[in-house]
Amino acid sequence: MNAYVAEFIGTALMILLGNAVVANVVLTGTKGSNSGWIVITTAWALAVFVGVVVAGPYSGAHLNPIVTLAMALAEKFEWNRVPFYVIAQLTGAMFGSLLVWLMYKDHFDATADQGLKAAPFATAPAIRNNFSNLFSEIIGTFVLIFVIFYFASPTFGTKEVTAIGMGSLGAIPVSFLVWVIGLSLGGTTGYAINPARDLGPRIIHTFVPIKDKGKSGWDYAWIPIIGPVIGAVLATLLFRSLQ
């Protein structure tokens, strides 16, 4: 499989399963209605597992522009491939989110709360405070990237290895990492820690015809982009200083 196709498919699967669990928990009339944060964080961790298993042998399973950026900054990934990985991740996230809307369309339309309608697409803070929301995304992403560096082989980006190991065994550590980030650090902003995961679905929310859907929260959208970038740069600088 082509590496860019793998990034598209892996990210689409991750977003399909990750955003669908949010839909299942928060939308009206679903079988999983009101089942809680532990269900969301667990399913998101398993969604990452699925995406990594599928994409890992072909692309390294970045599934996140910030992972791609960090690996390039650490000179573990070729800069000329970065834009193509990011495009694949963003479009994969959009496609996965579109599938979530199609699957849960009746429940989106049956839900009265506009915030709950938006939740399966993009993140939003529990309490809006730009500084603390940005700090939350920086910290969450810092932990993600810093630990991923210790999963990655020194020869990351070559055909011999992947970002976090081959197949399901390599997917297990990063899945636990995403799980603990969600459980511990995700309560403030919903732990985007991935610009494609937030931006792609937010674009889909803007255009799909959901009954009384409300706004797409574009005044907040910069935080799950800038925060992860800062967190990734800081994690990379610290990792490199320790080598």
Rosetta blueprint (number, residue, H / E / L):
1 M L
2 N L
3 A H
4 Y H
5 V H
6 A H
7 E H
8 F H
9 I H
10 G H
11 T H
12 A H
13 L H
14 M H
15 I H
16 L H
17 L H
18 G H
19 N H
20 A H
21 V H
22 V H
23 A H
24 N H
25 V H
26 V H
27 L L
28 T L
29 G L
30 T L
31 K L
32 G L
33 S L
34 N L
35 S L
36 G L
37 W H
38 I H
39 V H
40 I H
41 T H
42 T H
43 A H
44 W H
45 A H
46 L H
47 A H
48 V H
49 F H
50 V H
51 G H
52 V H
53 V H
54 V H
55 A H
56 G H
57 P H
58 Y H
59 S H
60 G L
61 A L
62 H L
63 L L
64 N L
65 P H
66 I H
67 V H
68 T H
69 L H
70 A H
71 M H
72 A H
73 L H
74 A L
75 E L
76 K L
77 F L
78 E L
79 W H
80 N H
81 R H
82 V H
83 P H
84 F H
85 Y H
86 V H
87 I H
88 A H
89 Q H
90 L H
91 T H
92 G H
93 A H
94 M H
95 F H
96 G H
97 S H
98 L H
99 L H
100 V H
101 W H
102 L H
103 M H
104 Y L
105 K H
106 D H
107 H H
108 F H
109 D H
110 A H
111 T L
112 A L
113 D L
114 Q H
115 G H
116 L H
117 K H
118 A H
119 A L
120 P L
121 F L
122 A L
123 T L
124 A L
125 P L
126 A L
127 I L
128 R L
129 N L
130 N H
131 F H
132 S H
133 N H
134 L H
135 F H
136 S H
137 E H
138 I H
139 I H
140 G H
141 T H
142 F H
143 V H
144 L H
145 I H
146 F H
147 V H
148 I H
149 F H
150 Y H
151 F H
152 A L
153 S L
154 P L
155 T L
156 F L
157 G L
158 T L
159 K L
160 E L
161 V L
162 T L
163 A L
164 I L
165 G L
166 M L
167 G H
168 S H
169 L H
170 G H
171 A H
172 I H
173 P H
174 V H
175 S H
176 F H
177 L H
178 V H
179 W H
180 V H
181 I H
182 G H
183 L H
184 S H
185 L H
186 G L
187 G L
188 T L
189 T L
190 G L
191 Y L
192 A L
193 I L
194 N L
195 P H
196 A H
197 R H
198 D H
199 L H
200 G H
201 P H
202 R H
203 I H
204 I H
205 H H
206 T H
207 F H
208 V L
209 P L
210 I L
211 K L
212 D L
213 K L
214 G L
215 K L
216 S L
217 G L
218 W L
219 D L
220 Y L
221 A L
222 W L
223 I H
224 P H
225 I H
226 I H
227 G H
228 P H
229 V H
230 I H
231 G H
232 A H
233 V H
234 L H
235 A H
236 T H
237 L H
238 L H
239 F H
240 R H
241 S H
242 L L
243 Q L
